[in-house]
């Protein structure tokens, strides 16, 4: 938590009445955990120092003031972190000592909460009249935040000093930024246990490489194998190449079935997006290698690189397609066929059973989305060949110090915890920009349900997987708690915003109408369908059968520290994050619930799914903000 202060340690420095403010943390969790002296604190910033005051620092001589800053302990938000002598016992304060601060109220007309003032000028922030707005040094006029009416709470109406205590470090006035931590033993009878990951740590991994680094011969092997998958029946393929063989269209149909599931999309618009697609790309890779093991690994397309272009005769062909109706008639996949006279009866799930789905083909009987009206029998593109994604944005998402859902929000819609992080969508951008058009008349890569029809799909999604792979690498301290992946009450985004259904949660089987068996993915001979938890366990940077060339390169350049420095450290991003439903692990017998939320005036409310918390940062003369370092980490029963 941070009590806003300038580099002098004073606030309201642009007025004639600069002063030293204060702030406290007060929280109550639904499992009974409350703030009090059992918590530990670590002071990050302190000032003005006593020495600088002796040297003349005062409200009228701010230039003489000095603020000291300590480095945040590495991995302090992790479940296995133990506090040391640098941490101190939290000090309890009364409301008379600290004050309740502001009492925000809901503005029904403007649909916003509270009125925030500047910690520098003491004036109401100009943006939106200060309502649902926070102050930042980068945006002194205010930065809008999303606040629901249910979150706009008077702290005195939901918190009580008879239950919880206002806490801070020992110096209420001068300690400006403080980390708080509490670990509580998990009760296995009342929580959802994270399964213990028993996957073997790999000593060797196949390396997925950027497609343009392949030699002509290597690229030719990839495209030849994909053509064999496209033109060989399932029975003939298994006979010739073994049990891992799949037809190309198998993947198009599997993607369609997941999307049109009546319970809700099983592969998109929620936290299951990446586990499902990681499994999907792995199954495709296994099929590709069954045709030609010399391929070694699935290549990826780095969308941040524009030279040489991939929209050439050697690679993907033109965008838009140069055929009369947008057909792609050049490139390694020219005249790539789209199945007509489609029959769902031609496909079975992993157990050899008929697949339960409403999908029966497009409106014209083709293997396209159910609403598609196009009749062309080859891949269509109506977009552009000039698409590129910002490399800084790629690494901002990959380097987030955050939880699983925050990472997914970042690559899907550019936000994390509701806060803007990047512009554009790493995942969706190429679909729209290259496929082109929309609705029932779109290009195949933009036909959302059947987008694997365009071979670009697999190379692009391997790149999105590369981002997730890196993110798991830099957030390895969260692995024991499944990276905060929701165990219950998950929520979708986009067309599924606010919706919770089977398939989204940690222990749910992925797209179980046509799921992924352990055998499908090469994990074992079992036909058991895999859960989201299984993928997080078995497709992590240390346990996956594959890695990426970028990871190999940076590990060779100084280990984990070298990775961070070599790849994107200059754009490493810390943002407001929200953990998902409480998870626990039998290995540590702890669970994590991290709280963060929107700031309104000098009071902040926040809640975590499963271990609901109300958090108030209050101050007698201070604005407050909640950021990643202000997350109150607890383990909940």
C-alpha positions in Angstrom: 0.0 0.0 0.0 1.2 3.5 -0.7 0.3 6.8 0.9 0.9 9.3 -1.9 3.8 11.6 -1.2 6.2 13.5 -3.4 10.0 12.8 -3.6 10.3 15.0 -0.5 7.9 12.8 1.6 5.4 15.6 1.7 2.1 15.9 0.0 0.1 19.0 -1.1 3.5 20.4 -2.2 1.9 22.7 -4.8 0.0 24.5 -2.1 1.0 26.8 0.7 0.3 24.1 3.2 2.5 21.1 2.4 2.2 18.4 5.0 3.1 14.9 5.9 0.2 12.5 5.6 -0.6 9.1 6.7 -2.5 6.0 5.7 -3.5 2.5 7.0 -4.7 -0.8 5.7 -7.8 -2.5 7.1 -9.2 -5.7 5.6 -11.7 -8.4 6.5 -11.9 -11.7 4.5 -14.9 -14.0 4.2 -13.0 -16.8 5.9 -12.5 -14.8 9.0 -9.0 -13.5 8.4 -8.6 -9.9 9.4 -5.8 -7.3 9.5 -4.0 -7.1 12.8 -0.6 -7.4 14.5 -0.1 -10.9 13.1 0.7 -9.4 9.8 4.2 -8.6 8.7 5.3 -5.3 7.0 8.2 -4.3 4.9 8.9 -0.6 4.3 9.8 0.3 0.8 9.9 4.1 1.0 10.5 6.3 4.1 10.8 10.0 4.3 11.6 12.7 4.9 14.5 11.2 6.9 15.4 12.5 10.3 18.8 13.4 9.0 17.3 15.6 6.3 15.1 17.3 8.8 18.1 18.1 10.9 19.7 19.5 7.8 16.8 21.9 7.2 14.0 19.8 5.5 10.6 21.3 6.3 7.3 22.2 4.6 8.9 25.5 3.5 12.2 23.9 2.5 11.3 20.8 0.5 14.6 20.7 -1.5 16.4 19.7 1.6 14.2 16.6 2.2 15.4 13.1 1.4 13.3 9.9 1.0 15.0 6.5 1.2 13.9 3.5 -1.0 14.4 -0.2 -0.3 14.3 -2.9 -3.0 11.2 -5.1 -2.7 12.1 -8.7 -1.7 12.2 -11.1 -4.7 9.2 -13.3 -4.8 7.5 -11.7 -1.8 4.0 -12.5 -3.1 4.8 -16.2 -3.6 3.2 -18.9 -1.4 6.6 -20.3 -0.4 8.1 -17.0 0.6 9.2 -16.6 4.3 9.7 -13.3 5.9 13.1 -12.5 7.5 14.5 -9.9 9.7 13.9 -7.2 7.2 10.2 -7.5 7.9 8.6 -6.2 11.1 5.4 -6.9 12.9 2.5 -4.7 11.8 1.5 -1.9 14.2 -2.1 -1.5 15.0 -3.7 2.0 15.0 -7.1 3.3 16.1 -9.4 5.4 14.0 -8.7 8.3 16.3 -5.0 8.0 15.4 -5.3 7.3 11.7 -8.8 8.5 10.7 -11.3 6.8 8.5 -10.5 9.1 5.5 -13.1 9.8 2.9 -16.5 8.1 2.7 -17.2 7.6 -1.0 -20.7 7.5 -2.3 -22.2 6.4 -5.6 -23.2 9.1 -8.1 -26.3 7.6 -9.7 -26.4 10.2 -12.5 -22.8 9.7 -13.6 -22.6 6.1 -12.5 -19.3 6.6 -10.7 -17.9 6.5 -7.2 -16.4 9.1 -4.9 -14.4 12.3 -5.5 -10.6 12.1 -5.7 -8.3 15.0 -5.1 -4.7 15.6 -6.1 -2.1 14.7 -3.5 0.0 17.6 -4.9 -2.6 20.4 -5.3 -5.4 19.2 -3.0 -7.8 20.2 -5.8 -10.4 17.8 -7.2 -9.1 15.9 -10.1 -10.4 17.4 -13.4 -11.2 14.2 -15.2 -14.8 13.3 -14.7 -15.0 15.7 -11.7 -12.7 13.3 -9.8 -15.4 10.6 -9.8 -14.1 7.0 -10.3 -10.7 8.5 -11.0 -7.3 8.0 -9.5 -4.3 10.2 -9.4 -1.0 9.1 -11.1 2.2 11.0 -11.7 1.8 10.3 -15.4 -1.8 11.6 -15.4 -2.1 14.3 -12.8 -5.6 15.3 -14.1 -6.7 11.8 -13.2 -7.0 8.3 -14.7 -10.4 6.6 -15.0 -10.9 3.3 -13.3 -13.8 0.9 -13.5 -15.9 0.8 -10.3 -19.1 -1.1 -9.8 -21.8 0.3 -7.5 -21.3 -2.7 -5.3 -17.7 -1.7 -4.8 -18.4 1.9 -3.8 -18.5 1.4 -0.1 -18.2 3.5 3.0 -15.5 1.7 4.9 -17.2 2.4 8.2 -20.3 0.6 7.0 -18.5 -2.7 6.2 -15.5 -2.7 8.5 -15.4 -2.7 12.3 -12.5 -2.1 14.7 -14.0 -4.8 16.9 -13.1 -7.3 14.2 -10.2 -5.9 12.2 -7.5 -3.4 13.0 -6.0 -0.5 11.0 -2.4 -1.5 10.5 0.7 0.1 9.1 4.4 0.0 9.8 5.8 1.5 13.0 6.0 5.0 11.5 2.5 6.0 10.5 3.6 9.4 9.1 6.9 8.8 7.3 6.7 5.2 5.9 5.0 5.9 2.6 5.0 2.6 0.8 4.6 -0.6 2.7 4.2 -4.3 1.8 1.9 -6.4 3.9 2.0 -10.2 4.2 0.1 -12.9 6.1 0.1 -16.7 5.8 -2.8 -18.7 7.1 -2.9 -22.5 7.2 -5.4 -23.9 4.6 -8.3 -26.1 5.7 -8.6 -28.9 3.2 -12.2 -29.5 4.2 -13.4 -26.1 3.1 -11.2 -25.2 0.1 -10.6 -26.5 -3.4 -7.2 -28.2 -3.3 -4.8 -27.5 -6.1 -3.6 -30.9 -7.3 0.0 -31.7 -6.7 1.9 -31.5 -10.0 3.9 -34.8 -10.4 5.1 -34.0 -13.9 8.8 -34.9 -14.5 11.2 -32.0 -15.0 12.6 -32.4 -18.5 16.3 -32.7 -19.1 15.8 -32.3 -22.8 13.1 -30.4 -24.8 12.5 -30.0 -28.5 12.9 -26.4 -29.6 10.2 -24.5 -31.4 11.9 -22.0 -33.7 10.7 -18.9 -35.5 9.6 -20.1 -39.0 11.9 -17.8 -40.9 15.0 -19.2 -39.2 14.3 -22.6 -40.8 16.3 -23.6 -43.8 14.5 -24.1 -47.1 14.7 -27.8 -46.6 13.4 -27.6 -43.0 10.5 -25.4 -44.1 9.7 -27.7 -47.0 9.4 -30.7 -44.5 6.9 -28.7 -42.5 4.7 -27.8 -45.4 4.9 -31.2 -47.0 3.8 -32.9 -43.7 0.8 -30.5 -43.4 -0.2 -31.3 -47.0 -0.1 -35.0 -46.1 -2.3 -34.3 -43.0 -4.7 -32.4 -45.3 -5.0 -35.0 -48.0 -4.8 -38.3 -46.1 -7.7 -40.0 -44.3 -7.5 -40.7 -40.6 -7.4 -44.5 -41.1 -4.7 -44.3 -43.8 -2.7 -41.8 -41.8 -2.7 -44.0 -38.6 -1.7 -47.0 -40.7 1.2 -45.2 -42.3 2.4 -42.8 -39.5 1.1 -44.2 -36.2 -1.5 -43.4 -33.5 -0.5 -39.7 -33.2 -1.5 -39.0 -36.7 -4.5 -36.6 -37.2 -6.0 -35.2 -40.3 -5.7 -31.5 -40.7 -9.5 -31.1 -40.8 -9.7 -33.0 -37.4 -8.3 -29.8 -35.8 -10.7 -27.5 -37.6 -13.7 -29.5 -36.5 -12.4 -29.9 -32.9 -12.0 -26.1 -32.7 -15.5 -25.6 -34.0 -17.1 -28.1 -31.5 -15.4 -26.3 -28.6 -16.7 -22.9 -29.7 -20.3 -23.8 -30.3 -20.7 -25.8 -27.0 -24.1 -25.0 -25.6 -22.7 -24.5 -22.1 -20.4 -21.7 -23.5 -17.3 -21.4 -25.6 -14.9 -24.0 -24.2 -11.7 -22.5 -25.8 -12.1 -18.7 -25.8 -13.2 -15.6 -23.9 -12.0 -16.9 -20.5 -9.0 -18.3 -18.5 -9.2 -21.7 -20.3 -8.2 -20.0 -23.6 -4.5 -20.7 -23.2 -4.6 -24.2 -21.6 -7.0 -25.3 -24.4 -4.9 -23.8 -27.2 -1.6 -25.0 -25.7 -3.1 -28.6 -25.8 -4.4 -28.0 -29.3 -1.1 -26.9 -30.7 0.7 -29.7 -28.9 -1.7 -32.3 -30.4 -1.1 -30.7 -33.8 2.6 -30.8 -33.3 2.6 -34.4 -32.3 0.6 -35.2 -35.5 3.0 -33.2 -37.6 6.0 -35.1 -36.1 4.3 -38.4 -36.7 4.4 -37.7 -40.4 8.0 -36.5 -40.4 10.0 -36.7 -37.1 12.9 -34.7 -38.7 10.7 -31.6 -38.4 11.7 -31.7 -34.7 9.2 -29.2 -33.4 6.3 -26.9 -34.5 7.6 -23.5 -35.8 6.0 -20.3 -34.7 5.4 -17.0 -36.5 6.7 -14.0 -34.5 4.2 -11.3 -35.4 6.5 -8.5 -34.2 8.9 -9.2 -37.0 8.1 -7.8 -40.5 11.2 -8.8 -42.5 11.3 -10.9 -44.4 7.6 -10.9 -45.0 5.7 -14.2 -44.5 3.1 -13.3 -47.1 5.2 -14.5 -50.0 5.4 -17.5 -52.4 7.8 -19.2 -50.0 5.6 -18.9 -46.9 1.9 -18.1 -46.5 1.1 -16.6 -49.9 -0.8 -13.3 -50.4 -3.0 -11.3 -48.1 -5.5 -10.4 -49.4 -5.8 -13.5 -51.6 -5.1 -12.8 -55.3 -7.8 -15.1 -56.6 -11.0 -13.6 -58.2 -12.9 -13.9 -54.9 -10.0 -13.5 -52.4 -8.8 -17.1 -52.7 -5.2 -17.7 -51.7 -3.6 -19.0 -54.9 0.1 -18.6 -54.1 2.5 -19.6 -51.4 3.3 -22.9 -49.8 -0.4 -23.5 -49.1 -1.9 -22.3 -52.4 -5.3 -23.6 -53.2 -5.5 -25.0 -49.7 -8.8 -26.9 -49.8 -11.9 -26.3 -47.6 -14.1 -29.3 -47.2 -17.5 -29.3 -48.8 -20.4 -31.7 -48.1 -19.3 -31.8 -44.5 -20.6 -34.6 -42.2 -20.0 -34.5 -38.5 -20.4 -38.3 -38.5 -16.9 -38.6 -40.0 -15.4 -37.6 -36.7 -15.1 -39.3 -33.3 -13.7 -38.2 -29.9 -10.7 -39.6 -28.1 -12.8 -42.6 -26.9 -14.0 -43.4 -30.4 -17.5 -42.1 -29.5 -19.9 -39.9 -31.6 -19.4 -36.3 -30.6 -22.2 -34.4 -29.0 -22.5 -31.1 -30.8 -24.9 -28.8 -32.6 -22.5 -28.2 -35.4 -23.5 -29.7 -38.7 -21.5 -27.5 -41.1 -21.9 -24.0 -42.5 -25.1 -22.7 -44.2 -23.7 -23.9 -47.5 -22.7 -27.3 -46.1 -19.0 -26.5 -45.9 -16.4 -26.9 -43.1 -16.7 -23.2 -42.0 -18.5 -21.4 -39.2 -22.2 -22.3 -38.8 -23.2 -18.9 -40.1 -20.7 -18.7 -42.9 -22.2 -18.2 -46.4 -19.1 -18.4 -48.6 -19.0 -21.2 -51.1 -15.4 -21.0 -52.3 -13.5 -24.3 -51.8 -10.1 -22.8 -51.0 -8.8 -20.6 -48.2 -10.0 -16.9 -48.4 -8.2 -13.8 -47.2 -9.5 -10.2 -47.4 -7.1 -8.5 -45.0 -3.6 -7.1 -45.2 0.0 -8.4 -45.5 1.4 -5.5 -43.5 0.2 -6.6 -40.1 2.7 -6.4 -37.2 2.4 -6.4 -33.5 4.4 -4.0 -31.3 7.4 -5.9 -29.8 7.3 -3.8 -26.6 3.6 -4.8 -26.1 4.5 -8.5 -26.6 7.0 -8.3 -23.8 4.8 -6.2 -21.5 2.3 -9.0 -21.4 5.0 -11.7 -21.2 6.7 -9.9 -18.2 3.6 -9.1 -16.2 4.1 -9.7 -12.5 0.5 -10.9 -12.2 -1.9 -13.8 -12.1 -3.2 -16.1 -14.8 -6.3 -14.1 -15.7 -4.4 -10.8 -15.9 -2.0 -12.4 -18.4 -5.0 -13.6 -20.5 -6.7 -10.2 -20.4 -3.4 -8.6 -21.6 -3.0 -10.8 -24.7 -6.7 -10.8 -25.5 -7.8 -7.2 -24.9 -4.8 -5.3 -23.7 -5.7 -4.9 -20.0 -4.8 -6.6 -16.7 -7.0 -6.3 -13.7 -9.1 -3.8 -15.7 -6.2 -1.5 -16.3 -4.8 -0.8 -19.8 -1.4 -2.3 -20.4 -0.9 -2.5 -24.2 -2.7 -1.4 -27.3 -4.2 -4.1 -29.5 -4.6 -7.8 -29.0 -1.7 -10.2 -29.5 -4.2 -13.0 -30.1 -7.1 -11.5 -32.0 -5.2 -8.9 -34.0 -3.9 -11.1 -36.8 -7.3 -12.9 -37.1 -9.1 -9.7 -38.0 -6.3 -7.9 -39.9 -5.3 -10.8 -42.1 -8.5 -12.7 -42.5 -10.5 -9.6 -43.1 -14.2 -8.7 -43.3 -16.4 -10.1 -40.5 -19.6 -12.0 -39.9 -20.8 -14.6 -42.3 -18.7 -13.2 -45.2 -15.3 -13.1 -43.5 -12.0 -14.5 -44.6 -11.2 -17.9 -43.2 -8.7 -16.7 -40.6 -11.3 -14.2 -39.3 -14.1 -16.9 -39.3 -13.7 -17.2 -35.6 -15.1 -20.7 -35.1 -13.3 -22.3 -38.1 -10.1 -20.1 -38.2 -7.8 -23.2 -38.2 -8.9 -23.5 -41.9 -6.1 -21.1 -42.7 -2.7 -22.7 -42.0 -1.5 -19.4 -40.5 -3.5 -20.3 -37.4 -1.1 -22.9 -36.0 2.0 -20.8 -36.5 0.3 -17.8 -34.9 -1.0 -19.7 -31.9 2.4 -21.2 -31.3 3.6 -17.6 -30.9 0.8 -16.8 -28.4 1.8 -19.9 -26.5 5.4 -18.6 -26.5 4.2 -15.5 -24.7 2.4 -17.7 -22.1 5.4 -19.9 -21.8 7.6 -16.9 -21.0 5.0 -15.5 -18.6 5.0 -18.8 -16.6 8.8 -18.7 -16.6 8.9 -15.2 -14.9 6.0 -16.1 -12.6 7.4 -19.4 -11.5 6.9 -18.4 -7.9 3.1 -18.7 -8.4 3.2 -22.2 -9.9 2.3 -24.0 -6.7 -0.9 -22.1 -6.6 -1.6 -22.7 -10.3 -0.8 -19.1 -11.0 -4.0 -18.0 -9.4 -6.1 -19.8 -12.0 -9.7 -19.7 -10.9 -11.0 -22.8 -9.2 -14.6 -21.6 -9.2 -16.8 -18.7 -10.1 -14.6 -17.7 -13.1 -15.9 -15.1 -15.4 -15.7 -14.7 -19.2 -14.9 -11.7 -21.3 -16.3 -10.3 -24.5 -19.6 -12.1 -25.4 -19.3 -14.2 -22.3 -18.6 -11.3 -19.9 -19.9 -12.1 -16.4 -20.8 -15.7 -17.3 -19.6 -18.7 -15.4 -19.8 -22.3 -16.8 -18.1 -25.6 -16.9 -14.9 -25.7 -18.7 -13.5 -22.4 -17.3 -12.2 -23.7 -14.0 -8.9 -25.2 -12.9 -10.3 -28.8 -12.4 -12.7 -28.8 -15.3 -11.9 -31.1 -18.2 -11.1 -29.0 -21.3 -13.8 -29.0 -23.9 -14.9 -32.4 -22.8 -17.5 -32.9 -25.6 -14.3 -33.5 -27.6 -11.5 -33.2 -25.1 -7.8 -34.0 -25.0 -6.7 -37.3 -23.6 -3.3 -37.9 -22.0 -2.7 -40.1 -25.0 -3.6 -37.4 -27.5 -1.0 -35.1 -26.0 1.7 -37.8 -25.5 1.6 -37.6 -21.7 0.8 -41.3 -21.2 -1.3 -44.1 -22.7 -4.3 -43.1 -20.7 -7.5 -42.0 -22.4 -8.4 -39.8 -19.4 -9.4 -36.3 -20.5 -7.1 -33.6 -19.3 -8.1 -30.6 -17.1 -6.8 -27.1 -17.2 -4.7 -28.0 -14.1 -3.1 -30.9 -16.1 -1.9 -28.5 -18.8 -0.6 -26.0 -16.3 1.3 -28.8 -14.7 2.6 -30.7 -17.8 3.1 -27.9 -20.2 5.1 -25.6 -18.0 8.6 -24.3 -18.9 10.3 -27.1 -16.9 7.9 -30.0 -17.7 6.8 -29.4 -21.3 8.2 -31.6 -24.0 9.1 -28.4 -25.9 10.7 -25.0 -25.3 11.3 -22.0 -27.5 14.4 -20.7 -29.2 14.1 -17.4 -27.4 14.1 -19.2 -24.0 17.1 -21.3 -25.0 19.0 -18.2 -26.1 18.4 -16.2 -22.9 19.1 -19.1 -20.6 22.4 -19.5 -22.3 23.0 -15.8 -21.6 23.2 -15.8 -17.8 20.4 -18.0 -16.5 17.1 -16.7 -15.2 18.5 -13.3 -14.6 19.8 -13.2 -18.1 16.4 -14.2 -19.5 14.8 -11.2 -17.9 17.5 -8.8 -19.0 17.9 -10.1 -22.5 14.2 -10.3 -23.4 12.1 -7.3 -22.7 13.4 -6.2 -19.3 13.2 -2.6 -20.5 9.4 -2.9 -20.8 8.8 -5.2 -17.9 5.4 -4.1 -16.5 3.9 -4.2 -13.0 0.2 -3.6 -12.9 -2.8 -3.9 -10.6 -3.7 -7.6 -10.5 -6.4 -9.7 -9.0 -6.0 -13.3 -8.0 -8.7 -15.7 -8.9 -10.7 -17.9 -6.6 -8.8 -19.2 -3.7 -6.5 -22.2 -4.4 -4.4 -24.2 -2.2 -1.7 -26.8 -2.6 -1.2 -29.9 -0.5 2.5 -29.5 -0.9 2.6 -26.4 1.2 -0.8 -26.6 2.9 -1.4 -23.0 2.1 -3.7 -21.1 -0.2 -3.5 -17.6 -1.7 -6.1 -14.9 -2.0 -4.6 -11.6 -3.3 -6.6 -8.4 -3.0 -6.5 -5.4 -5.1 -9.1 -3.0 -6.5 -10.3 0.4 -7.6 -9.4 3.5 -5.7 -12.0 6.0 -4.7 -10.9 9.1 -2.9 -8.8 7.9 0.1 -10.7 4.6 0.4 -10.3 1.5 -1.6 -12.6 -1.6 -1.8 -11.7 -4.9 -3.3 -12.8 -8.4 -3.4 -11.4 -11.8 -4.3 -13.6 -14.6 -5.6 -13.8 -17.3 -3.0 -12.2 -15.4 -0.2 -14.1 -12.1 -0.4 -12.2 -9.2 1.1 -13.0 -5.6 1.8 -9.9 -3.5 1.9 -9.7 0.1 2.9 -6.6 2.3 2.7 -7.5 5.4 4.7 -5.7 8.6 5.6 -6.4 11.7 7.5 -5.0 13.9 4.7 -3.9 11.4 2.0 -5.1 9.9 -1.2 -4.5 6.2 -1.6 -3.9 3.8 -4.4 -3.8 0.0 -4.6 -1.2 -1.4 -7.0 0.7 -4.7 -7.3 2.9 -4.0 -4.4 -0.2 -3.2 -2.3 -1.7 -6.6 -2.7 -2.4 -8.0 0.7 -1.4 -11.7 0.3 -3.0 -14.2 2.7 -3.7 -17.8 2.8 -7.3 -18.6 3.4 -9.1 -21.6 4.9 
